[in-house]
Amino acid sequence: MIEPAPATSPATSPIPVLAVVGRPNVGKSTLVNRLLGRREAVVEDVPGVTRDRVAYDVSWRGRRFSAVDTGGWEPDASGLAARVAEQAELAAAAADAVLLVVDARVGSTDADEAVARVLRRAGKPVVLAANKVDDERGEADATSLWSLGLGQPYAVSAVHGRGSGDLLDAILAALPAAPPEEEDTGKGPRRVALIGRPNVGKSSLLNRLTGEERALVDPVAGTTRDPVDSLVDLGGELWRFVDTAGIRRRVREASGSEYYSSLRTSAALDAAEVALVLLDASEPLAEQDQRVISLVVEAGRGLVLAFNKWDLLDEDRRLRLGKEIDRDLARVGWADRINVSATTGRGVERLAPALRTALASWEQRIPTGQLNTWLAAELAATPPPVRGGKQPKVLFVTQAATSPPRFVLFASGFLEASYRRFLERRLREEFGFGGSPIEVSVRVREKRHGKPG
């Protein structure tokens, strides 16, 4: 029996998911292609062409959702057909809403009525598509499908597109709020937060980049209190740099002007798109350095690490620094590392390419079909570990957001943290994301005790 998926808060909700279900050969894949506005789902005039769940990105009226095409769902099927039906039921269980496709020319069959009963018991939003209504004469056939008890049947022709707009409007009404389509807002220079613990040379680097004494420099730690905006021409591109007060300790442990400086630094990070974290290469990596990097990752901003004062290092210190990086910065091994000297200007020309890489990764979106092709290969090579005597099934994956990239795995059971980290690592190896944090979460469908009635 279908069980509702756990609710998620609007702030963290992924792209809504629509499961497209129905018995074999009612035109599900053709209808999916109509919703997409292009031919992607494989269509053939033979029942059972679609066997696995296949997810596609759909956009309508500025809103996005993921449509999961499924194989034919026949409740009393056996053998291969039973496994296909199981995949369809799993997709429906993990989805936010269900689109039930029925052949209006045939009318409701025993299989259609059985599927409708399962959907009614699940209590999940259902949109009923009466397909193959190619002209007005077929409207009466569609009307008879009210008998399924799923509300208004929407008369459509997947082949000719008739009624598809009304159907898409009904689908959007059934789905939870979707993130709007992302647009190029043209807000001007990309915003870079220049942050780091006190006295690592942030203001000196900013002055080097601007070519003027834009920021106050003093050997006393903590000279900078307020963020200082500077337009910097770097690598042939204009950037907006914000020099910030050094983060000395956690905000709740700070006091006086340091407290407000920390708040302003956090606000500057929130307003930025990418952070350039400056570290003092001449000194051992400190706990404050780790905290600054954690702030960037938690804020979901792109990240570039710049090791300043490189001109002061001897060979022994460089060897020790390499070991410190391997030990203390392994968790952000995806971030570019640039060796610079704010005093001499060494290496500053490498900052712009690293920032561009981080921003490109931060905004990267992977098509849902490509993601699920990758996922299927990974699951076949390395399936999830068995837990409690059962092996959870990973149903499909969708990218819920960009800036930073967020991915949601839909699964039938809990996935071990080690396996989630494995998939995150493989995701990076396949698609890159250098310089950007990514988030991989799991959405598990709830299960009720006992058997369905």
Buried (B, 14 or more C-beta within 10 A) or exposed (E): EBBBBEEBEEEEBBBBBBBBBBBBBBBBBBBBBBBBEEEBBEBEEEEEBBBBBBBBBBBBEEBBBBBBBBBBBBBEBEEEBEEBBBBBBBBBBBBBBBBBBBBBBBBBBEBBEBBBEBBBEBEBBBBBBBBBBBEEEBEEBBBEBBEBEBBBBBBBBBBEEBBBEEBBBBBBEBBBEBBEEEEEEEEEEBBBBBBBBBBBBBBBBBBBBBEEEBBEBEEEEBBBBBBBEBEBEBBEEEBBBBBBBBBBBEBEEBEEEBBBBBEBBBBBBEEBBBBBBBBBBBBEBBEBBBBBBEBBBEBBBBBBBBBBBBBEBEEEBEEEBEEBBEEBBEEBEBBBBBBBBBBEEBBBEBBBBBBBBBBBBBBBEBEBBEBBEBBBEBEEEEEBEEEEEEEBBBBBBBBBBBBBBBBBBBBBBBBEEEBBEBBBEBBBEBBBBBBBBBBBBBBBBEEEEEEEE
